[in-house]
């Protein structure tokens, strides 16, 4: 029987939880918030919760389920992230998947010497420019804690170097409200004012509570600042299994879900409709090494599990991918990066950070960023599914074929070869003799060469003069007060 075409293409998706499991996690989290409660160190936030109907019990504040339900209903299901040129490039919504680096690595692998050394402000800008030139990297994080600027100012310096190095949407971190105010002032100058920034946001704050259940003053203050201004924020617990969270993945997710939902409640109490990116970070505290492992299978399973919860809440979701525990770009790096990227893409997790992280989050690598860009391209090809249509079924080409003769010279091949096959950028498929002639380069060497090429050739549009003027004023004021 002749198949009916065209046929809708199946987009394969990884699901970790059943509907019953999602509900069990959700109700456990509600129970944690209402019967266990949280410790809130920020007085303004504590008053907001109590005035809304939360209950004080000793040092704990207990949040009733209706506040959570209300907050979920009022938060937007879509966050339209723009680049700093005002173009919508990263709509965080159902089915869309985006990748970018992580933040605040103490060390970096020097692209020229291969040595592991402390990161600098120049590294933050160079890595941002590399990310700007990589097609599969959709947003920027600072990827370094610059060691050559005043320690209390490094978040502001990082933000400035990121937006100078890239036009892509920005996920930033900050120390306190002063950082937030200075970064916001610069951001408004880039966007063209407060209203323009709210209409076309190009940056999103990343802040965290302290698992388990401690909401420290500084991080909550940053959360409240974003809600006051109506700009996007994510408030991500890190209940790593065996450390800040229970040793079991389900327990860690239930705890992290409760903590994240508490942050969501606060934003919606300040300003209903505040754009809030739901999620959590769940690695594992390795019982042998006592490091928090990033390339662990627990994280691979947590990404789709947390995404399942986000779908249940109809909220955009944060995830992680492309981060490794290896100290060098080797086979271990490839295994760990690929597993997390596949989990993120196939679960349709919206925003995935930490691409290019090495050594459990302490070291950045430009070579790894380039390699992950290639992995993302390949995984994206697989995740798009297989089109079944009159064109792809190739019935006429098959009818024309001479048995045993092949399709190399057929018109169908000539018409479709550019789109039908995936072609790599740095994966090597050359014949052995050609590979030898080119210097026997392994993947790390090819990635290094590609990174150098992008840094040499890629041009990033400069910041507006008004923004540079504000930056100068901010840095002068900070220098005077230090």
C-alpha positions in Angstrom: 0.0 0.0 0.0 1.3 3.4 -0.9 2.0 5.5 2.2 0.1 8.8 2.6 2.5 11.7 2.5 3.4 14.2 3.8 3.4 12.7 7.3 4.0 14.8 10.5 7.6 14.3 11.6 8.0 12.8 15.1 10.4 14.9 17.2 11.7 12.3 19.7 11.7 13.4 23.3 13.3 12.0 26.5 10.9 11.8 29.4 12.2 10.8 32.9 9.0 11.0 35.0 5.5 9.6 34.6 2.6 11.9 35.3 2.2 10.1 38.7 5.8 10.7 39.6 5.6 14.4 38.7 2.6 14.7 41.0 4.4 12.8 43.8 7.3 15.2 43.6 5.0 18.2 43.4 3.0 17.2 46.5 6.2 16.4 48.4 7.6 19.8 47.6 4.3 21.5 48.8 4.6 19.5 52.0 8.2 20.6 52.5 7.2 24.2 52.1 4.1 24.1 54.4 5.1 21.6 57.1 8.9 21.8 57.2 9.2 25.5 56.1 12.2 27.6 55.1 14.6 29.9 56.9 14.3 33.4 55.4 17.1 35.8 56.3 15.8 38.7 54.2 13.4 40.9 56.2 11.6 42.3 53.3 10.9 38.9 51.8 9.9 37.5 55.2 7.3 40.3 55.5 6.0 39.7 52.0 5.4 36.0 52.7 3.8 36.6 56.1 1.5 39.4 54.8 0.4 37.0 52.0 -0.6 34.3 54.4 2.6 32.3 55.3 3.0 31.3 58.9 5.9 32.0 61.2 7.0 29.0 63.3 10.1 29.7 65.3 12.8 30.5 62.8 10.9 28.8 60.0 8.4 30.4 57.6 5.8 27.9 56.3 4.4 28.7 52.9 0.8 27.4 52.2 0.0 25.6 48.9 -2.3 28.3 47.6 0.6 30.8 47.4 2.5 28.4 45.3 -0.4 27.6 43.0 -1.1 31.4 42.6 2.5 32.1 41.8 2.7 29.3 39.2 -0.5 30.7 37.5 0.9 34.3 37.4 4.4 33.6 36.0 4.7 33.8 32.2 5.2 30.5 30.3 7.5 32.3 27.9 10.5 34.6 28.4 11.4 36.5 25.2 15.2 36.9 25.5 16.7 39.3 23.0 20.3 40.1 22.1 21.7 43.5 22.9 20.9 44.7 19.4 17.2 44.3 20.2 16.6 41.1 18.1 14.6 38.2 19.6 17.0 35.4 19.4 16.2 33.2 22.5 12.5 32.7 23.2 12.5 30.5 26.3 9.3 28.6 25.6 8.0 25.0 25.1 10.1 23.0 22.7 12.9 25.5 22.2 16.5 24.4 23.3 19.4 26.8 23.8 23.0 26.4 25.0 25.6 28.6 26.6 28.7 28.6 28.9 28.8 28.7 32.7 30.1 31.3 35.0 32.8 32.2 37.5 35.5 29.7 36.8 38.6 30.4 38.8 40.9 29.0 36.2 41.1 28.8 32.4 43.1 26.7 29.9 45.3 29.1 28.1 44.6 28.9 24.4 48.2 29.7 23.4 50.2 27.7 26.0 47.8 25.0 27.1 48.6 25.8 30.7 45.9 26.0 33.4 46.1 29.5 35.0 43.9 32.0 36.8 41.3 33.7 34.7 41.5 37.4 33.8 39.1 40.1 32.6 40.6 39.8 29.1 39.7 36.0 29.2 36.1 36.8 30.0 35.9 39.1 26.9 37.8 36.6 24.6 35.6 33.7 25.7 32.5 35.9 25.1 33.8 36.7 21.6 34.4 33.0 20.9 30.9 32.2 22.0 29.6 35.0 19.8 31.2 33.3 16.8 30.0 29.8 17.6 26.6 29.1 15.9 25.3 26.6 18.5 26.1 28.8 21.5 23.1 30.9 22.1 23.9 33.0 25.2 26.8 34.1 27.3 27.9 33.7 30.9 31.1 35.1 32.2 33.1 31.8 32.2 35.7 33.3 34.5 36.3 35.1 37.8 38.9 37.7 36.8 41.8 37.8 39.1 43.2 41.1 37.9 40.3 43.4 39.1 39.3 44.4 42.6 37.7 41.3 44.2 34.5 43.1 45.2 34.0 44.5 41.7 34.7 41.4 39.6 31.0 40.7 38.8 30.6 44.1 37.3 33.8 43.9 35.3 32.7 40.5 34.1 29.4 41.8 32.9 31.0 44.7 31.1 33.5 42.4 29.4 30.8 40.0 28.4 28.6 42.6 26.6 31.7 44.1 24.9 32.6 40.6 23.7 29.2 39.4 22.5 25.8 40.7 21.4 24.1 37.4 22.5 21.7 37.2 25.4 23.5 37.4 28.7 23.1 35.4 31.9 24.9 37.2 34.7 25.7 36.9 38.4 26.2 39.6 41.0 27.4 40.0 44.6 24.9 42.3 46.1 22.3 45.1 45.4 25.0 47.6 44.5 26.3 45.2 41.7 22.7 44.8 40.6 22.1 48.6 40.4 25.3 49.2 38.4 24.7 46.3 36.0 21.1 47.5 35.6 22.2 51.0 34.9 24.6 49.8 32.2 21.9 47.5 30.8 19.4 50.3 30.5 22.0 52.4 28.6 22.6 49.5 26.2 18.9 48.9 25.6 17.9 52.5 25.4 16.1 52.9 28.7 14.2 51.0 31.4 11.0 50.6 29.3 13.1 49.4 26.4 14.9 46.9 28.6 11.6 45.5 30.0 10.2 45.2 26.5 13.3 43.5 25.0 15.3 42.0 27.9 18.8 40.9 26.9 20.1 39.8 30.3 18.8 37.4 33.0 20.1 37.1 36.6 21.3 33.8 38.0 21.0 33.7 41.8 20.8 30.8 44.3 19.4 30.0 47.8 21.6 27.7 50.0 20.3 24.1 50.1 18.8 22.9 52.2 16.1 25.5 52.8 18.2 28.6 53.7 17.4 31.8 51.9 20.2 34.1 52.6 19.8 37.9 52.6 22.0 38.8 49.7 20.7 36.3 47.1 17.0 37.1 48.0 17.7 40.8 47.8 18.9 40.3 44.2 15.8 38.3 43.4 13.6 41.0 44.8 15.5 43.7 42.8 14.7 41.8 39.5 11.1 41.5 40.5 10.9 45.2 41.3 12.3 46.1 37.9 10.3 43.4 36.0 13.4 41.8 34.4 14.0 38.1 34.0 15.5 36.1 36.9 16.3 32.5 37.7 16.6 31.4 41.3 18.3 28.0 41.3 19.0 25.7 44.2 21.8 23.3 44.0 20.7 20.3 46.2 23.5 18.1 45.1 22.9 14.5 46.1 24.6 13.7 49.4 25.6 17.3 49.9 23.0 20.1 49.9 20.3 17.5 49.0 19.4 13.9 50.0 21.6 11.2 48.6 18.7 10.0 46.3 18.0 11.9 43.1 14.2 12.0 43.8 14.7 13.5 47.2 17.1 16.1 45.9 14.6 17.1 43.2 11.8 17.3 45.7 13.9 19.6 47.9 15.2 21.7 45.0 11.7 22.0 43.6 10.4 23.4 46.9 13.3 25.9 47.1 12.8 27.0 43.5 9.0 27.4 44.0 9.6 29.5 47.1 11.7 31.9 44.9 8.9 31.9 42.4 6.4 32.9 45.0 8.6 35.9 46.1 8.9 37.3 42.6 5.2 37.1 42.0 4.4 38.7 45.3 6.6 41.7 44.4 5.3 41.9 40.8 2.9 39.5 39.2 4.1 38.4 35.8 7.8 38.7 36.6 9.6 36.5 34.1 11.0 33.6 36.1 13.1 30.8 34.8 12.3 27.6 36.7 15.0 24.9 37.5 17.7 23.6 39.7 21.3 22.3 39.5 21.7 18.7 40.6 25.1 17.1 40.5 26.4 14.6 43.0 28.7 15.0 46.0 31.1 12.2 45.2 31.5 10.2 48.4 35.1 9.2 47.5 36.5 12.6 46.3 34.1 15.0 48.0 33.9 17.0 44.8 30.5 17.9 43.2 30.6 15.9 40.0 29.3 17.7 36.8 29.7 14.8 34.4 27.8 12.4 36.5 24.8 10.3 35.3 22.8 11.8 38.2 22.9 15.1 36.4 22.0 13.4 33.1 18.9 12.0 34.7 18.0 15.1 36.6 17.9 17.3 33.5 14.9 15.6 31.9 13.3 15.0 35.3 13.3 18.7 36.1 12.1 19.5 32.6 9.1 17.2 33.2 8.3 19.3 36.2 8.6 22.5 34.3 6.2 21.2 31.7 3.8 20.3 34.5 4.0 23.9 35.7 4.0 25.4 32.2 7.2 27.3 33.0 10.4 27.8 30.9 13.2 25.7 32.4 16.9 26.0 33.2 19.3 23.1 32.7 23.0 22.2 32.3 25.0 20.5 29.5 28.5 20.2 28.1 30.2 20.3 31.5 32.9 17.7 32.4 35.0 16.5 35.3 38.0 15.7 33.2 41.0 18.0 33.6 42.0 17.7 29.9 40.1 17.5 26.6 40.2 13.8 26.2 37.9 10.8 25.7 36.3 11.3 29.1 35.5 14.9 28.2 33.7 13.7 25.1 31.7 11.1 26.9 30.6 13.5 29.7 29.8 16.4 27.4 27.8 14.3 24.9 25.7 12.6 27.6 24.5 15.9 29.1 24.0 17.6 25.8 21.8 14.7 24.5 19.8 14.6 27.8 19.2 18.4 27.5 18.3 18.4 23.9 16.0 15.3 23.9 14.2 16.5 27.0 13.7 19.9 25.3 15.2 21.7 28.3 15.1 25.4 27.4 18.3 27.1 28.6 21.3 24.9 29.3 24.4 26.5 30.8 27.9 25.3 31.8 29.0 24.4 28.2 32.8 24.4 28.3 33.2 23.7 32.0 36.1 21.4 33.0 37.3 20.1 36.3 33.8 20.1 38.0 33.2 23.8 37.3 36.6 25.3 38.3 38.2 25.7 34.9 37.0 27.0 31.5 38.2 25.7 28.1 37.8 27.4 24.7 38.7 24.1 23.0 35.9 22.4 24.9 33.5 25.1 23.9 34.3 24.5 20.2 33.9 20.7 20.6 30.6 21.1 22.4 29.4 23.4 19.6 30.0 20.4 17.3 28.3 18.0 19.6 25.3 20.2 19.8 25.1 20.5 16.0 25.1 16.7 15.7 22.6 16.1 18.5 20.3 18.7 17.0 20.3 16.8 13.7 19.3 13.6 15.5 16.7 15.4 17.6 14.9 16.9 14.6 13.6 13.4 13.7 13.3 11.9 10.2 11.1 13.6 7.6 8.8 11.3 5.7 7.5 13.0 2.6 7.3 12.5 -1.1 10.7 14.1 -1.5 12.4 12.1 1.2 10.9 8.7 0.3 12.6 9.1 -3.1 10.3 6.7 -4.9 11.1 8.1 -8.4 14.8 7.8 -7.7 14.4 4.2 -6.6 12.3 3.5 -9.7 15.2 4.9 -11.9 18.0 3.0 -10.1 19.8 0.3 -11.9 20.1 -2.7 -9.5 23.6 -2.6 -7.9 24.3 0.8 -9.6 23.6 3.2 -6.7 22.4 6.8 -6.5 25.6 8.9 -6.6 24.7 10.5 -10.0 20.9 10.5 -9.7 19.1 13.9 -9.9 17.5 13.3 -6.5 21.0 13.1 -4.9 22.1 16.2 -6.7 19.0 18.1 -5.6 19.1 17.1 -2.0 22.7 16.3 -0.9 23.3 19.7 0.7 20.4 19.3 3.1 20.0 15.6 3.5 23.4 14.9 5.1 24.9 16.3 8.3 28.4 17.7 7.7 30.9 18.2 10.5 33.1 21.3 11.2 35.9 19.8 13.2 35.1 16.0 13.3 37.7 14.5 11.0 36.4 12.1 8.2 39.4 12.4 5.9 41.3 9.4 4.6 44.3 8.4 6.7 47.0 9.8 4.3 45.3 13.2 4.2 45.0 13.2 8.0 48.8 12.5 8.3 49.6 15.2 5.7 47.6 17.7 7.8 49.7 17.0 10.9 48.0 14.1 12.6 45.8 16.5 14.6 43.5 15.1 17.3 40.2 16.6 18.2 41.7 19.0 20.8 44.2 20.4 18.3 41.6 20.9 15.7 39.4 22.7 18.3 42.3 24.9 19.3 42.8 25.9 15.7 39.1 26.6 15.2 39.0 28.8 18.3 42.0 30.8 17.2 40.4 31.3 13.8 37.2 32.6 15.3 39.1 35.0 17.6 41.2 36.3 14.7 38.3 36.8 12.3 35.0 37.3 14.2 33.9 40.9 14.6 31.5 41.9 17.4 29.5 45.2 17.0 30.6 47.7 19.6 28.5 49.0 22.4 26.6 52.3 22.0 28.7 55.3 23.0 26.1 56.1 25.7 26.6 52.7 27.2 30.4 53.1 27.2 30.0 56.5 28.9 27.9 54.9 31.7 30.4 52.1 32.0 33.2 54.7 32.5 31.1 56.5 35.2 30.4 53.2 37.0 34.0 52.1 37.1 35.2 55.5 38.2 32.7 55.5 41.1 33.8 52.1 42.1 37.5 52.9 42.0 36.9 55.9 44.2 35.0 53.9 46.8 37.4 51.0 47.0 
